[in-house]
Amino acid sequence: MNSKSLFGKGRKSRVFAPVAAAAALILGLAGCATDGGESAENTDEPIVIGGTLGLTGIYSGPSAAYEVTYKYWADEVNAAGGILGRQVELKIYDDESNPTTAQQLYQQLINEDEVDILLAPYTTAVGGAIVPIAERAGKLVVNAGFVAKELHGKADLMVSTWPYQESEYPRPLFEWIDTLPEDQKPKSLAVVSAQNPFTLVARSGVNGEGGVLNYAKDRGIEVVVDEEYDQTATDLSSLISRVKQSNADMFIALSLPNDAALIANTVLQADYRPDIYCQCGSQVTTLPNWPDTGEAGVNVFATTTSWPTLPYNGLKEFSDYILSELSVPVLPAYASAGYAAGQVIQQAVEATGSLDSEVLREYIGKNTFDTAVGKISYNEDGTVAFSALLLQYQKGGNALVWPENVSTGDAVMPLR
């Protein structure tokens, strides 16, 4: 287990435009004085924010983007004078993409490092393992690392910065379909789902709400194929053959990045040409490897959290930095959520003058925050009120196709 902290108080900061004063101005004096709790003011000690990421192991790719994002935010804040005059110190450890390792490191963060606020790790599989530890310790977890509607419902001190949860991943696609002329709306649907708790919720929803099957039922779209597949499979040709034989005019694959690319390539090889094809289980068209799919990836839909053309708080500058630092063609969806986590922390601490987890959780639940994923407000369970975008990866790259009032291009139908 590598428990070496990646960032400390002595790191060299880049120079950024001040944002601390702007955040304080946005929030005004709404919660400046709080009763009780740990004060965030009148001390030279840094505010310590910590968490883990799978910097090695199977989640190292996305975790690297989170690492860069959190450091960007901390450097930006510190260059502008910190939060209430205190510098931010990040303690980010490598959990090796392993839930057990993450549990040990969060114990260390809480008991030895005495962090003020926790950041969630990447993926539900790892994040779900550490939430009970944070809850028992009474520590606020700001979660940009994963989505899990059910898990949020069981946690009193966790708040998300994802503007949609797993059951809502397909929702932008169906809301875009609602805008189509009647003769262009799909009548039949084939859906395939990876055997993963996350993607299965994206298919079936939670407590009868959300999910592909419920969205289709509400619109009278007939589901002609509903099958699961092993996420580790290397050949899905027989599955896609059955999908093609169904002649469904809409195809939805609920996948994670590696199997999403496999499915796209298999659809091309099978010469399956639905009117609409969405990889609605993850934001794969924003990932660096999607252009590698070539023709197979063209005209595939997916969702995302924010887009650089939108006037969200700090988004354009952040996007430019990420594209340069990571050498990627487009802003990854999870990077925006990570930057928003820092923005929520800063705005909440500045507004309350407190580092007390319960004070911060109460304030976050009752207020709106100006972030890189837009102005966000919270549901009772700590998830964010729905807001998401629909992309289509076209020949020139990703186009934002919904909502219409912010779109950068028109959707292409059929697939080929």
C-alpha positions as CSV (number, residue, x, y, z in Angstrom):
1,M,0.0,0.0,0.0
2,N,1.4,3.4,-1.0
3,S,0.4,5.9,1.6
4,K,2.6,8.8,0.4
5,S,0.8,12.1,0.1
6,L,1.0,13.5,-3.3
7,F,0.6,17.2,-2.4
8,G,1.9,19.1,0.6
9,K,2.1,22.6,2.0
10,G,5.4,23.3,0.3
11,R,4.4,22.7,-3.4
12,K,4.9,25.5,-5.9
13,S,1.7,27.2,-7.0
14,R,0.8,28.5,-10.4
15,V,-0.6,32.0,-10.6
16,F,-4.4,32.2,-11.4
17,A,-7.0,34.9,-11.6
18,P,-8.5,35.4,-8.1
19,V,-11.7,33.5,-7.5
20,A,-12.0,33.5,-3.7
21,A,-13.4,37.0,-3.6
22,A,-15.9,36.3,-6.5
23,A,-17.2,33.2,-4.7
24,A,-17.7,35.2,-1.5
25,L,-19.5,37.9,-3.4
26,I,-21.8,35.4,-5.0
27,L,-22.8,34.0,-1.6
28,G,-22.8,37.3,0.2
29,L,-23.2,37.2,3.9
30,A,-25.9,34.5,3.9
31,G,-24.3,32.4,6.5
32,C,-21.3,34.3,7.8
33,A,-21.8,33.6,11.4
34,T,-22.7,30.1,12.6
35,D,-23.5,28.8,16.0
36,G,-21.0,26.3,17.4
37,G,-18.8,24.1,15.3
38,E,-15.2,24.4,14.3
39,S,-14.3,27.9,13.1
40,A,-12.5,28.2,9.7
41,E,-11.2,31.7,10.7
42,N,-8.5,33.2,12.8
43,T,-5.7,30.6,12.4
44,D,-2.6,30.2,10.3
45,E,-3.1,26.5,10.1
46,P,-4.1,25.2,6.6
47,I,-7.5,23.7,5.8
48,V,-6.7,20.1,5.1
49,I,-8.8,18.3,2.5
50,G,-8.1,14.7,1.8
51,G,-9.1,11.6,-0.1
52,T,-7.9,8.8,-2.3
53,L,-7.7,8.0,-6.0
54,G,-6.9,4.9,-7.9
55,L,-3.7,6.3,-9.3
56,T,-2.4,2.8,-9.9
57,G,-4.6,-0.2,-10.9
58,I,-7.6,-0.4,-13.2
59,Y,-8.9,3.1,-12.4
60,S,-5.7,4.9,-13.0
61,G,-6.8,6.7,-16.2
62,P,-9.8,8.7,-14.8
63,S,-8.1,9.0,-11.4
64,A,-5.2,10.9,-13.1
65,A,-7.7,13.5,-14.3
66,Y,-9.1,13.9,-10.8
67,E,-5.6,14.3,-9.5
68,V,-4.8,17.1,-11.9
69,T,-8.2,18.7,-11.3
70,Y,-7.9,18.8,-7.5
71,K,-4.4,20.2,-7.7
72,Y,-5.6,22.9,-10.2
73,W,-8.3,24.0,-7.8
74,A,-6.1,24.1,-4.7
75,D,-3.4,26.0,-6.5
76,E,-6.0,28.5,-7.8
77,V,-7.5,29.1,-4.4
78,N,-4.1,29.4,-2.7
79,A,-2.8,31.8,-5.3
80,A,-5.8,34.0,-4.5
81,G,-5.2,34.0,-0.8
82,G,-6.8,30.8,0.3
83,I,-10.1,30.3,2.0
84,L,-10.8,32.9,4.7
85,G,-7.1,33.6,4.6
86,R,-6.1,30.0,5.2
87,Q,-4.2,28.0,2.6
88,V,-5.6,24.7,1.4
89,E,-3.5,21.6,1.9
90,L,-4.4,18.5,-0.2
91,K,-3.7,15.0,1.1
92,I,-4.4,12.6,-1.8
93,Y,-3.3,9.0,-1.4
94,D,-3.2,6.2,-3.9
95,D,-5.8,3.5,-3.1
96,E,-4.5,1.3,-5.9
97,S,-8.1,1.0,-7.2
98,N,-8.8,-1.3,-4.3
99,P,-11.7,-0.8,-1.8
100,T,-9.8,-2.4,1.1
101,T,-6.8,-0.2,0.6
102,A,-9.1,2.8,0.4
103,Q,-10.7,1.9,3.7
104,Q,-7.3,1.8,5.4
105,L,-6.3,5.1,3.9
106,Y,-9.5,6.9,4.9
107,Q,-8.9,5.7,8.5
108,Q,-5.5,7.3,8.2
109,L,-6.9,10.5,6.8
110,I,-9.4,10.8,9.6
111,N,-7.5,9.5,12.6
112,E,-3.8,10.5,11.8
113,D,-4.0,13.3,9.3
114,E,-7.1,14.8,11.0
115,V,-8.5,16.2,7.7
116,D,-11.2,18.8,7.8
117,I,-13.2,17.6,4.8
118,L,-13.0,14.4,2.7
119,L,-13.1,14.0,-1.1
120,A,-14.6,10.7,-2.4
121,P,-12.5,8.2,-4.4
122,Y,-13.2,7.3,-8.0
123,T,-15.9,4.7,-8.8
124,T,-18.9,3.4,-6.8
125,A,-17.0,0.2,-6.0
126,V,-14.3,2.0,-4.1
127,G,-16.5,4.8,-2.8
128,G,-19.1,2.6,-1.3
129,A,-16.5,1.0,0.9
130,I,-15.4,4.2,2.5
131,V,-18.8,6.0,3.1
132,P,-19.6,4.0,6.3
133,I,-16.1,5.0,7.7
134,A,-16.7,8.7,7.1
135,E,-20.2,8.5,8.5
136,R,-19.0,6.9,11.7
137,A,-16.3,9.6,12.0
138,G,-18.8,12.4,11.4
139,K,-16.9,13.7,8.4
140,L,-18.3,15.5,5.4
141,V,-17.6,13.8,2.1
142,V,-17.8,15.9,-1.0
143,N,-18.4,13.4,-3.7
144,A,-17.3,14.0,-7.3
145,G,-15.9,10.5,-7.7
146,F,-19.0,8.4,-8.3
147,V,-22.8,8.3,-8.5
148,A,-25.0,6.1,-6.3
149,K,-28.5,7.3,-5.5
150,E,-29.1,4.5,-3.1
151,L,-25.9,5.1,-1.2
152,H,-26.5,8.8,-0.9
153,G,-29.9,8.0,0.6
154,K,-28.1,6.1,3.4
155,A,-25.4,8.7,4.1
156,D,-26.2,11.8,6.2
157,L,-22.9,13.6,5.5
158,M,-22.2,13.1,1.8
159,V,-23.0,15.5,-1.0
160,S,-22.5,15.0,-4.7
161,T,-21.3,17.4,-7.4
162,W,-22.6,15.2,-10.2
163,P,-25.7,16.9,-11.8
164,Y,-27.3,13.5,-12.4
165,Q,-27.2,10.0,-10.8
166,E,-27.0,6.6,-12.4
167,S,-30.8,6.2,-13.0
168,E,-30.7,9.6,-14.8
169,Y,-27.9,8.9,-17.2
170,P,-30.3,8.1,-20.1
171,R,-32.7,10.9,-19.3
172,P,-31.1,13.6,-21.6
173,L,-31.5,11.2,-24.5
174,F,-35.2,10.7,-23.9
175,E,-35.8,14.4,-23.2
176,W,-34.2,15.1,-26.6
177,I,-36.4,12.4,-28.2
178,D,-39.5,14.3,-26.8
179,T,-38.5,17.3,-29.1
180,L,-38.4,15.3,-32.3
181,P,-41.3,15.3,-34.8
182,E,-43.6,12.4,-34.3
183,D,-42.5,10.6,-37.4
184,Q,-38.8,10.6,-36.2
185,K,-39.4,9.3,-32.7
186,P,-38.3,5.7,-32.2
187,K,-40.9,3.1,-31.8
188,S,-38.8,0.2,-30.6
189,L,-35.7,-0.2,-28.4
190,A,-33.0,-2.7,-27.8
191,V,-31.0,-2.3,-24.6
192,V,-27.9,-4.2,-23.4
193,S,-26.5,-3.7,-20.0
194,A,-23.2,-4.6,-18.4
195,Q,-23.5,-6.8,-15.3
196,N,-22.5,-4.0,-13.0
197,P,-24.6,-2.5,-10.2
198,F,-24.2,1.0,-11.7
199,T,-25.3,0.1,-15.3
200,L,-28.2,-2.1,-14.0
201,V,-29.6,0.9,-12.1
202,A,-29.2,3.0,-15.3
203,R,-31.4,0.3,-17.0
204,S,-34.0,-0.3,-14.3
205,G,-34.0,2.9,-12.2
206,V,-34.5,3.2,-8.4
207,N,-37.9,2.5,-6.8
208,G,-39.7,2.7,-10.1
209,E,-38.2,6.0,-11.1
210,G,-35.6,6.7,-13.8
211,G,-33.7,4.2,-15.9
212,V,-34.0,3.3,-19.6
213,L,-36.9,0.9,-19.1
214,N,-39.1,3.4,-17.3
215,Y,-38.3,6.2,-19.6
216,A,-39.2,4.0,-22.6
217,K,-42.4,2.8,-21.0
218,D,-43.5,6.4,-20.3
219,R,-43.1,7.2,-24.0
220,G,-44.8,4.1,-25.4
221,I,-41.5,2.8,-26.9
222,E,-41.5,-1.0,-27.1
223,V,-38.5,-2.8,-25.6
224,V,-37.7,-5.6,-28.0
225,V,-34.4,-6.6,-26.5
226,D,-33.3,-6.4,-22.9
227,E,-30.2,-8.4,-22.2
228,E,-27.2,-8.3,-19.8
229,Y,-23.6,-9.2,-20.7
230,D,-20.4,-9.9,-18.8
231,Q,-18.4,-6.7,-18.6
232,T,-15.1,-8.7,-19.1
233,A,-16.2,-10.3,-22.3
234,T,-14.0,-9.9,-25.3
235,D,-16.5,-11.0,-28.0
236,L,-20.0,-9.6,-28.0
237,S,-20.8,-10.5,-31.6
238,S,-23.6,-12.9,-30.8
239,L,-25.3,-10.3,-28.5
240,I,-25.1,-7.6,-31.2
241,S,-26.4,-10.1,-33.8
242,R,-29.5,-10.6,-31.7
243,V,-29.9,-6.9,-31.3
244,K,-29.6,-6.4,-35.1
245,Q,-32.1,-9.2,-35.8
246,S,-34.7,-7.4,-33.6
247,N,-34.6,-4.5,-36.1
248,A,-34.9,-2.0,-33.2
249,D,-34.7,1.5,-34.4
250,M,-33.1,2.7,-31.2
251,F,-30.1,1.0,-29.5
252,I,-28.9,1.8,-26.0
253,A,-25.8,0.3,-24.5
254,L,-25.2,0.7,-20.8
255,S,-21.5,0.2,-20.5
256,L,-18.3,1.4,-19.0
257,P,-15.4,2.7,-21.2
258,N,-13.7,-0.5,-22.3
259,D,-16.8,-2.5,-23.1
260,A,-18.4,0.6,-24.7
261,A,-15.6,0.7,-27.3
262,L,-16.0,-3.1,-27.9
263,I,-19.7,-2.7,-28.5
264,A,-19.2,0.2,-30.9
265,N,-16.8,-1.7,-32.9
266,T,-19.0,-4.8,-32.9
267,V,-22.0,-2.7,-34.1
268,L,-19.9,-1.5,-37.0
269,Q,-18.8,-5.0,-37.9
270,A,-22.3,-6.3,-37.8
271,D,-23.5,-3.4,-40.0
272,Y,-26.3,-2.6,-37.6
273,R,-27.8,0.8,-38.5
274,P,-30.3,2.0,-35.9
275,D,-31.7,5.5,-36.2
276,I,-30.3,6.3,-32.7
277,Y,-27.4,4.7,-30.8
278,C,-26.6,5.9,-27.4
279,Q,-23.8,4.8,-25.0
280,C,-25.9,6.0,-22.1
281,G,-24.1,4.2,-19.3
282,S,-21.0,6.4,-19.2
283,Q,-19.7,9.6,-20.8
284,V,-17.5,7.7,-23.2
285,T,-17.5,10.1,-26.1
286,T,-15.6,12.6,-23.9
287,L,-12.8,10.1,-23.1
288,P,-9.4,10.3,-24.8
289,N,-9.8,6.8,-26.3
290,W,-13.1,7.4,-28.1
291,P,-11.5,8.9,-31.2
292,D,-9.6,5.6,-31.5
293,T,-12.8,3.8,-32.4
294,G,-12.7,5.6,-35.7
295,E,-15.9,5.1,-37.8
296,A,-17.4,3.0,-35.1
297,G,-17.6,5.9,-32.8
298,V,-19.2,8.4,-35.2
299,N,-22.8,9.5,-34.5
300,V,-22.9,7.8,-31.1
301,F,-24.7,9.7,-28.4
302,A,-23.6,10.0,-24.8
303,T,-24.1,12.4,-21.9
304,T,-21.9,14.9,-20.1
305,T,-21.9,17.2,-17.1
306,S,-20.8,20.5,-18.7
307,W,-19.4,21.9,-21.9
308,P,-16.7,24.6,-22.4
309,T,-19.0,26.7,-24.5
310,L,-21.3,27.3,-21.5
311,P,-20.8,30.3,-19.2
312,Y,-20.3,28.3,-16.1
313,N,-18.0,29.4,-13.2
314,G,-14.4,29.0,-14.2
315,L,-15.2,26.4,-16.8
316,K,-13.5,27.8,-19.9
317,E,-10.1,28.4,-18.1
318,F,-10.3,25.1,-16.4
319,S,-11.1,23.3,-19.7
320,D,-8.2,24.9,-21.5
321,Y,-5.9,23.8,-18.7
322,I,-7.1,20.2,-18.7
323,L,-6.9,19.8,-22.4
324,S,-3.3,21.1,-22.3
325,E,-2.2,19.3,-19.2
326,L,-3.7,15.9,-20.1
327,S,-3.3,16.2,-23.9
328,V,-6.9,15.2,-24.4
329,P,-9.2,16.5,-27.2
330,V,-12.2,17.3,-25.0
331,L,-13.0,18.0,-21.4
332,P,-13.8,14.7,-19.5
333,A,-17.1,14.8,-17.8
334,Y,-15.7,13.7,-14.4
335,A,-13.1,16.5,-14.4
336,S,-15.9,19.1,-14.3
337,A,-17.5,17.4,-11.4
338,G,-14.1,17.3,-9.6
339,Y,-13.6,21.0,-10.1
340,A,-17.1,21.7,-8.9
341,A,-16.3,19.8,-5.7
342,G,-13.7,22.3,-4.8
343,Q,-15.9,25.2,-5.7
344,V,-18.7,23.9,-3.4
345,I,-16.3,23.4,-0.5
346,Q,-14.9,26.9,-0.9
347,Q,-18.2,28.6,-1.2
348,A,-19.7,26.7,1.8
349,V,-16.8,27.3,4.1
350,E,-16.6,31.0,3.2
351,A,-20.3,31.5,3.7
352,T,-20.5,29.7,7.1
353,G,-17.1,30.5,8.4
354,S,-17.0,26.9,9.7
355,L,-15.3,23.6,9.1
356,D,-17.9,21.7,11.1
357,S,-19.2,18.8,9.0
358,E,-22.8,19.2,10.2
359,V,-22.9,23.0,9.7
360,L,-21.5,22.6,6.2
361,R,-23.9,19.8,5.3
362,E,-26.8,21.8,6.4
363,Y,-25.7,24.9,4.5
364,I,-25.0,22.9,1.3
365,G,-28.4,21.3,1.4
366,K,-30.2,24.6,1.6
367,N,-28.3,26.8,-0.9
368,T,-27.3,27.1,-4.6
369,F,-23.7,27.0,-5.7
370,D,-22.1,28.6,-8.8
371,T,-19.8,25.9,-10.3
372,A,-18.2,24.4,-13.4
373,V,-21.3,22.2,-13.9
374,G,-23.6,25.2,-13.6
375,K,-25.6,26.6,-10.7
376,I,-26.5,23.6,-8.6
377,S,-28.9,23.0,-5.8
378,Y,-29.4,19.9,-3.7
379,N,-32.0,17.3,-3.1
380,E,-32.6,16.1,0.5
381,D,-30.3,13.1,0.1
382,G,-27.3,15.2,-1.0
383,T,-27.6,14.5,-4.7
384,V,-27.9,17.4,-7.1
385,A,-31.1,18.5,-8.8
386,F,-31.0,17.1,-12.4
387,S,-29.0,18.9,-15.1
388,A,-27.2,17.1,-17.9
389,L,-26.3,17.5,-21.5
390,L,-26.6,15.2,-24.5
391,L,-23.6,14.9,-26.9
392,Q,-23.2,13.2,-30.2
393,Y,-19.7,12.3,-31.4
394,Q,-19.8,13.4,-35.1
395,K,-17.1,13.4,-37.7
396,G,-15.7,16.7,-36.5
397,G,-15.8,15.7,-32.8
398,N,-18.4,16.0,-30.1
399,A,-21.4,18.3,-30.7
400,L,-23.7,19.4,-27.9
401,V,-27.1,18.6,-29.3
402,W,-29.4,19.1,-26.3
403,P,-30.7,21.2,-24.7
404,E,-31.5,23.1,-27.8
405,N,-30.9,26.6,-26.4
406,V,-27.2,25.8,-25.7
407,S,-26.6,23.3,-28.6
408,T,-23.5,23.6,-30.8
409,G,-24.8,21.4,-33.6
410,D,-27.7,19.3,-34.8
411,A,-28.1,15.6,-34.2
412,V,-27.4,13.2,-37.1
413,M,-29.9,10.4,-37.8
414,P,-29.7,7.6,-38.7
415,L,-26.4,6.2,-37.3
416,R,-25.0,5.6,-40.8
